Amino acid sequence: MSRRRNAPYRDKIESEGRVLIYEGHDVPKTSQNPQPKLVDQPRKTPGDRLTQNGLFEEAAISAKRGRQLPEIIAVYEKLHAGIWVFNGFFSLVDAWLEDDSRRQVFKFKLELLDRVTDAPALDGRPLEHSRVIPSAVKFEVWKRDKGSCVLCGSTSNLHFDHDLPFSKGGSSLLAANIRILCAKHNLSKSDKIQ
């Protein structure tokens, strides 16, 4: 997902980050479709197979009608070209078509899960929402730290790090407790307080 000014889709965050409204995918740009933003988003391919829109819609409607459990979706947000950050795990709970004044677009409703036992963190324990750093905080930290490691200035393989570790009570909600570190410095720090 992306909510940047020039983002190709109109994704929204609602209910203080607990609900995402995710827009479906456009037809590919081709010589037959030079302006994808003027063509209804497809449910099926020309070969009559479901597109990603169709698969998401089918799963959401089945969950909404109680025929299956909601699909669990890992959501990443694009902050900058080549920079994607994890926003948490969400349940896919609804889907619909919406007229955006030019065409029909798919909309998908995703609700934040506080705990996901099916999706373990790197250490094998379930990932808890309170550990996830909200996008607004990441944006603020990215600007403040100029997209580079605060210890060595590296601009590759960057991590958002809790200055006071989350395991020791550090907040994910305050930019003052979050900083950018390269992988080398973040992994060497572990859960130590520096």
Secondary structure, DSSP 8 states (H G I E B T S, - for coil): ---STT-SS--EEEGGGTEEEEE-------SS-S-GGGS---SB-TTS-B-HHHHHHHHHHHHHTTSS--EEEEEEEEEETTEEEEEEEEEEEEEEEEE-SSSEEEEEEEEE-SEEEEEE-TTSSEEEGGGS--HHHHHHHHHHTTTS-TTT---SSEEEEESS-GGGT--SS-GGGEEEEEHHHHHHHTT---
